[in-house]
Structures are given as C-alpha cells and as structure tokens.
C-alpha cells in the first residue's frame, strides 16, 4: 500500500473518530436536556444550547413527527443533523449555505450514502437494498450518471460507463473510450 494512501486513510480515520465523538457528546447532551425538561413538568418542543456569545450551537427539536438533533457551526449555520424519521434515521453533514454535502440514510429496505459537491449537487451515490443489490454511481456536474458499478445476488457484477448525454458507452460498445 502506498505511503500517500496510508496517510489519507489515517487522516480519514482520525476525522471519523472526531465525528463519532462529537455525535456521541451531542446525543448525551441532548438526552440530558430532555430529561431536565421532562423533570420540570412539560417538555419543550425545542431545546437549545447556546455558546458564550449567545449563538445556538445545538438544538434538539421536532421536525414534524421526527426528533432531530442539529449542531451549528460558529456562524450559526447547521453543520450536522441527525433525524429519526418514520422510515428510519438520516444523518446529514452540511456545507456552505446549509446544503447537504453527505447524507447517510437507513430505512426498512435500503441503506444509502449520498455525497454532494459545494453546490449541493449529488456527485456520488452508494446504495445497498434488501434484494440484495449494491450499487455505486458517480455523477457529473449536471448530475448525470457517468459510471455505475453494481452487484445483485446471483448475478455477475456489472460496470457501465456513460457519455455526457447518459448514453451507455461500455459494456454496450466494446472497450471503454478514454476521454481526456
């Protein structure tokens, strides 16, 4: 394994540990705030934790009938959001302008990871469903699928390349065309 790849994996693992620690701390804090609110009698609809400057940094709230934990950055923009909806949990990492940059969802039949660019456009999707089917799609700036890798139990894995109009180039047309 190359040194560069090892370094990148180490950095990703450190980032993942920090994210898990932040999420755990937020969940513990949110749970504590709920218990404190319930101990006073009537539970509020929203519980907020503010920093020394008075900005909301953590909010535990209801989004419709789904509880949500939202963590805000120093500018007051939502940065991390955990929602437990009717169909299952959703975890969002938000970027500039509060657009979702990464979303992990798990419902009854499907688990998916969606990654977006700075403009909030989906650029990669990983889906595992109950069939069982696994699929990875890479999309271009116009959100058109350009590469698909899939596997369905009992069938051969498939790799497909698509042109800028969505027309399949490979495996339908022989060897893949290299575009530079």
Helices and strands as residue ranges (DSSP letters): H 3-39, E 46-50, E 56-63, E 66-72, E 78-85, E 88-94, G 96-98, E 100-107, E 110-116, E 122-129, E 133-139, E 145-152, E 158-162, E 168-170
